[in-house]
Amino acid sequence: MTPYILVVEDDGAVRDVLATIAEDEGYRVLTAAGGGEALTLIEAERPALVVLDLMMPGLSGWEVLDELEPLPSPPPVIVVTALKPSAEQRARLEARTAAWLAKPFDIDALLMAVERTLARAG
């Protein structure tokens, strides 16, 4: 069965673009407009991959990563963000995510990261 990808993005237009890109590649897509909704969907649906924005109102992407860390088998995460990370933030991203991409992102780079991550996840 085709894996679910959860797209977590507070900007509706960007969320729709990310979902459409994944759907066009044949993936099943769930979407969440914020971190709280994302955590509920992760628990209920067990997506194979999460594409996550960092800067969201309410529960931020950083806080979502904090909540996922202690889980026994959290889904891999690819961050897509407009944030220009500091050296410390970059190290956190590299340690806690499968990949991260800066907005505006390259579609081919995103798809390659998704394919690599899902292949590694098995």
N, C-alpha and C positions, 0 to 999 in steps of 0.2 A: 504494500500500500504506500502511496506517496506520502512523505512526511509533512506534518504541519510546520509552518513557520509562523511565529508570532511577531508581528510588527508593532512596536510600541513607539508612538510619536504623537505629540500633542498638536502639531500643525496638521490639520486635516488634508491639505493639498499634498504635503510631503508624504503623509501616511498613505494616501491613495496611490501616489506614484510608486512607492515602495511595494505596496500590495500588488499593483498591476504588473510590475516587473517580475515579481516572484510567480504570480499566476501565469504570466506569459511563458514562463519556463516550466510550467507544469506542476508547480507546488500548490498545495492547499494552504490557504492563508487565513489566519485569525488576526484581528487588529484590536489594539487598545489605545485609548487616547491619553492614558496616564499610568503611573506606576502602580497604584492600588489595583486598578482593573487588570493590569498585566499579571500581578502576583496571583490574583484569583484565577485567571485563565491558565497560568502555568500549573497551578495545583489541579485544576479540573481537567485540563485537556492534554497535559504533558507534551508540549510542542517539542519537536526535534531540534529546534533552533529558535533563538530570540534575536531579532534585530531591534536594537534599543537606542533611543535618543537619551542624552544625558541631562540636558537642561529642559526640565518640564516643571510646571507648577505642581504644588502638592508633593507627592512622592517623586523625587528626582531619579534619574537613571542611576546615579551613584548609590542612592538608598536601595534601589531594586537590586543592584549588585551585592550590597551588604546583606540583604535578605536571602539572596540565593546562595551565598557562600557556605552557610552551615548545612544546607540540604544534602542528603546522602548522594543523590545523583542529579544535580541541577543541569538544565539544558545549557549547551554552549551559547555564548552571547557574542554577537557582532555589534559593536557600537558604531553608530553613524551620528556625528556631532558637528555643530558649528563652533564648539569650544576650541580654542587654541590652547592645548594642554601645556601646563608647566612641566618641567622635568619630572617632578614628583608625581603629577597626575599621569604623565605618559608612562611612568614605571608602573603605576597602579593599573592602568589600562592593559599594558602588556602582560601583567601577571594574572589578571582576572578575566580577560576576554580572549576569545579565539582570534579576533582581529578588530581593528578600529579604522574607520575611514572619516576623513574630514568632509564636511559639506562645503561647497557643492561636491557631491561624490561622482565618481566615474562609474557608470552602470556596469561596464565590463569588469572593473575591479571588484565591485560589490558581488557580482555573480560568481566570480572566481573564488572570493572569500567564502561565499555560501557553499559552493560545491566542495571546496577543500575541507571546510568545517564539517559538513555532513558526512563526507567520506571518512574523516578521522573518527567521527562519533560512531560510525559503524552501521 
